[in-house]
Amino acid sequence: MPLSWLLVGILAWFLMGAALSAKARRGMGRGVIDYFLANRTVGGFVSAMSYSATTYSAFMMVGLVGLTYKGGITSLGFELTYLVGTVFLLVLFAPRYWLAGRRYGLMTPSELLSTRYGSKWVGATASLLCLVTLIPYASVQLMGMGYLLEGVSGGVFPFWAGMAVAAVITVVFSVWAGLRSVALTDALQASIMLVVCCLLVAFIALFLFPGGWMNAMETRPDLLKVSWPFPMFLGLTLPWTFFALTNPQVVQRLYAPKDIRSIRGMVAGFSAFGFLYTVLCVLLGLSAALLVPGLKNPDGAMAALLTKVPRGLALLVVLSIFAAAVSTLNSIILTLSSMFGRDLLRAVIPLSEERELAWGKLLIPVLTVACYAFGSLKLGLIAVLSSMASAGLMAQLPVILGAFFWKRATAAGAIAGMAAGATVTGALYVGKINFLGQWPPVWGLAASVGAFVLVSLATQPDPAGAAFIDTVQSDVRETFWSSQKA
Amino acid sequence: MSKTEKKWALFGVAALIMNVVFPYGPLKGLEGPGGAFLFWCVTTLVVIGAGVAVMSRWGERSDFRCR
């Protein structure tokens, strides 16, 4: 693809996003809640599209297509199990996070843990875990953009320049107006992702399979069979199933909707988006297996597929993948910068709201540069760290569940649970050890649950923790379920 | 938890377990779109539909105050 096409396409898309950012900035107030949570006034449609764009990264159009190309429809089960888990968890936990956020004035997911467990060190531990695991994950988004632009331009657009363009756009979309800007640009980017994916599938079905897609699939019935080994399916699916609770960039979104109708719109809209986008990406992977068989690197399946479609459509697809990466990256960076000020800095030094906001804004470019530096190393280890991210974040799962439902849980238990889970997961991933045939997330979760329960039972709980659970439960009952008895 | 939330929690856990057990059990050897592909799509749509039904029973109070 000519470099001029790429540059014009990226510039047009950036200008649209920048215009939305400028619009968002006009309505912005001064405080941290306004900056990081859009003053808790986000409507249902923008919440749904922003949640979708934050969740679905470049992995879908590159990684999921590649997984399907290589292993058939088991990847559909992996992604749809994640979606089922997310819908299940959001219906239960979105009201709790939303109400707790308003009652206690919470801004970050880790701050909820600090409040519930009565210890700032619980939130600091959770934030540290998120920083360590999400910076490599975020840097992989930048690397993906570097490789994508280098690949489709035939090497004319160098790897470092692709990463740099994505990094600059991320900073502009994030720092200008915080979540107001990120949510609006995310909504634009999610729309691009879905529309372009529909166009690509429609073009392939109509023009590349003139005899019908189903007839073509009959030549490869193996692709429609469950083929992954069960430990692989469990190892990949388990951390993703709990993504909605363990990944701070999506949990923080639960504080932002303006009312109950907006929360409902967010969950329903995200569910519809997720189902459609997942099925379309899997269909693309299956189509690639039929149209461009024999690739050594399955992650190159999408790029190979794009050689079969008109250049204009291919450019739109490249832009949609770019949009998916940037929308995930800017949300992660914004959330991590808020956690750094609220949960880490304030744990060690007193900080006024103005200084906290200044630190948060400063951290956005700093974290983006850190991701750029990490990505530019091109370490093989990054792939390991990337897959470790969601598994490492799962060390928070028992602590989060205990925060809402187990009054006996203690701060010491929470810290021990997160430390044990993260250590076991990290050690097994780095050592490439699948103990008893099971992948590291299984053992990481077991270690986290074990340490959390044992240390909690051995220490004294803070009475304020039980009060937190009762208060949130009472608020949920009165606000969401006022017509029903408990 | 309200009664509906308890039922939703049981339903959700059952759906997640089914999502793994059926494709790796009775449907494992089946080739073609009528096997695991259809099962995963239908299960997901049923869960989404049930989730929307549960959320439709949420109250409409909008007077919850920030601290």
Interface residues (C-beta under 8 A of the other chain):
Chain A: R40 I73 T74 L76 G77 L80 T81 L83 V84 G85 V87 F88 L89 L90 V91 L92 P95 L99 R102 R103 Y104 G105 M214 M217 P221 D222 L224 K225 V226 F230 F233 L234 T237 T241 D259 I260 R261 I263 R264 V267 A268 S271 A272 F275 V279 Q473 D475 V476 R477 E478 T479 F480 W481 S482 S483 Q484 K485 A486
Chain B: M1 S2 K3 T4 E5 W8 A9 G12 V13 A15 L16 N19 V20 P23 Y24 L27 K28 G29 L30 E31 G32 P33 G35 A36 F37 W40 C41 T43 T44 L45 V47 I48 G51 V52 V54 M55 S56 R57 W58 G59 E60 R61 S62 F64 R65 C66 R67
